[in-house]
Amino acid sequence: MQDSQEYLDKKAYFDKIITLYGRNVVVEVLQDKNVEIHKIHMANSNKTDGAIKEILSLAQKRGIEVTYHDKVALSRISKNAQQDQGVAIDIIAQSYRNANEIKELHSYKLIALDGIQNPQNLGMIIRSCAAGNVDGIILPKKNSAKISPLVIKASAGTLFKLPIYYCNTIEEALKSLTDTKIYSLSSHANKSIYDIIPTAKSIYVLGNESEGISAEVEKLCNNSLQIPMNRGVESLNVAVTASLLAFMK
């Protein structure tokens, strides 16, 4: 029983780890003492000058473990051999949570992302939700933009200010939340976002930048909503839509 609990605790710890890459990104992360760091990964072919020298100095000051790998092994860790510049860093994101935890909440207003591929859009959505009246974002691991340096840049430092609930697929997460009002956003919907009465538990699903919400996810929604548009404008960017929802009462 104890071994089982130790395994679950260890899994929960590693589930919160997000790996970032790139020399400037790693320097910025190390300079922010509010960010908890698990480990730094380096290519053993790096020359110890410039940014690499600064990274090693900052790691030593903060007592952070540095491990060395060949380039192939490092590319497997960073998952971006073309842009990792021989460096990756594992950060522990306490705000990165399993979607199963949503069921423990008594009330919430969440935004779920179905197939959002653009890192800039994801970053801007995170920023708007962190600033607005949203309790978290549901972000699937499959068919979605990953947390990356581009996302962090677009979020303008707000990534860790808001819970991000991870799941394998949006369908999996939504099916488990049976006591929640789930709304899809569509320009073809008959009801407006201003027509609904707020409930204790609600989720607004935003779809892919070009294809919208998948048919499988649409079936799990209670209602489809649209944002009233003027002057013949058909639709808004998904990040702008998220902003409007975030500041809606």
N, C-alpha and C positions, 0 to 999 in steps of 0.2 A: 504493500500500500504506500509506504514511504517512497519507494523507488518510483512508483507511478506519479506521485505528487511532484517529486523532483523533476521528472521528465516534463510534466505539464508546465511547471514553473520555468524550466529552461526553454521550452518551446515558446511560451508567452514572451520571454525576454528577447529571443531571437526574431520573433515575429515583428517586433517594434524597430528592428534595425533597418535603416535605409542606407544604401550605398550610393555615395556621390563620387564624382571623379573630376579631374582637371586641376592643375596646379593652383590657379588663382582661387578657385572654389574652395580647395582644401585649406589654403591660407586664411581665407575669410572665415571659414567654419572654426578653425583653431583659434582665431582671434576673439571669437564670441564665446565667452566663458559660460553663457547660459545654455549652450548646446552641449549635451552629454555625448561623449565619444567612446566608442567601444575599441576601435583599432584603426590603424593606418596601414595601407598596403602600398608597397613601392616596387617598381621594377628594379632588379639588381643591376641593370645597365645604366641607370641614371647617374649623371655626373653631379657631385655634391657641391653645386654652386647655384647662385641666383635663388629662385623660388624653392628649390629642393633644400638648399641650406637653411632657408627661413622655416620651412616645414619641420625639418629635423630639430631646429632650435626650439620652436614652439611646442613640439611634441615632448621634448625633454623637460621643458619648464612645467608642462601640465602632467607629466608622468604617464604619457600615453604610449602604449605598445606599438612598435613599428615592425611589420613583418615584410620580408623580401621574397620576390617571386620572379620567375622568368616572364618574358613578355606574354607568352601564351596563357600562362596561369593567371596573370594579372588581367588580361582581357576577359577571361571567364568571370572574374570577380566584378569588374567594372561594367561588363556587358556593352562596352563601347570602345573597342580597340583604337578606333580612328581619332577619338577625342579625349582619351583618358590621360594623355601626356605622361604616362608612366606612374600615375598616382591615383589612389582611390581611398576613400575614408568611410568607415561605418559609423553612422550616428544613431543614437538611441532616441527615437521620437516617441515621447510619452503620449503625445496626442494621436498617434497612429494606433488605432484600436480595432479589435475584431468586431465585425458587424453583429455577432451574437450578443454583444453587450447592449445593443439598442433595446432588447427585450426587457432589460432591467430598469429602463427609464420610465418615469411616470407620465411625462409629457415631453413633446419635442416637435420641432419643425425642422425637417431635413431636406436637403437637396441631393437627389441621386443622379449619377451621371452614367448614361447608357451609350458607350462607344465614343466618348470624347477623345479624339486622337491628337489634337493640336496642343502641345505643351504650353504655349502662350495662353490659349483659352483656359486651360486648367489652372494655370497660375492666377489669372485674373478672376476666375470664378472663386478660388480660394480667398483671394483678397476681399472681394465683395461680400462673401459670406461671413468672413471674420469681422468685417466692419458693420454688418447688418444684423437683422433679427433672425439668425439661423443658428441652430444648435449643433450642426455638423454636416458633413458631406459623406455620402456613400460612394466609394470608389472601387470598382472591380479590378482584380488583377489581370483578367483576360479582356482582350479587345479594348484596351484603354491606354491613354498616355500614362507613363510611369513618372513618379517623383524623380526629377532630374534637375541639373543646374539651370536649365531653361525655365522650368516650372518655378524654382525658387526665385529666380530673377524677376519673373513676371508677377509673382506674388508679393514682391517688394517687402520681404522680411516677415510676412504674416503666416507662413506655412505652419508654424508650430503654435499658433494662437487659437486654433479651432480643431475640435476632434475630426479626424478623418477615419471613417469606418471602412476597413477593407473587407472584401469578400471575393470569392472566385468569380461569381457572375452576379449581376443585378437580380436576375430571376431568383436565384437561390436566396438572396437576402430578403426580397420582397415577399416571397412565399411564406417566410417564417413570421412575418409581422401581420398577423390576421386581424388585429384590433386597430389597424391604422387606415386612415383615409389616404389613398394614393392617387395623385393626379398627374396625368401626362400633359405636356405642353405641346400644342400643335396650332399652326396658323389656320387649320381647317376646322377647329372645334367650334361648337355652337355657343358654349358658355364662356364667359369672360372670367379672368382671375379675380375681378371685383364682384362677381356674383356669388361667390361661395362664402359660407359662414365658417369662420375658423373653428377647428376642433382641437382637442387636447393632443392628439397625435396625427401629424400629417407629413406626407412626403411628396415632393414635387420632382418629377422625373424629366430631365433634359436629355434630348437625343443627340445623335451624331451630327456633326456639322453639315453634312450634305444629305444624309439619308433619313435623319430624324430618329424617332424611337422605333426599336425593332418590334415586329408583330408579336413576338413572345412576351415582351415586357408590356406592351399595350394591353394585352389580355388580362394582366394582373392589376390594371388601374381601375379605380372606381369611376373616374370621370376624366374627360379630356377638356383642357382649358386653353383659351387663346388670349393674347394681349391685344386689346383694341388698337387698330392702326388707322392713321389718317393719310390722306393725299395719295392713296393707291400704293403705299409701301407694303410689300408682301410679308416681310419677316425681319427679325433682328438677329444679330450675332448672338450665339449661345451665351457668351460671357455677359452681354448686355441684358439678356433675358434673366440670367441669374441675379444680376444686380437689382432689377426691378422686384423680383421675388424676395430677395434678401431684405429689402426695406419696406415690404408690404406688411401691414399690421396683421 
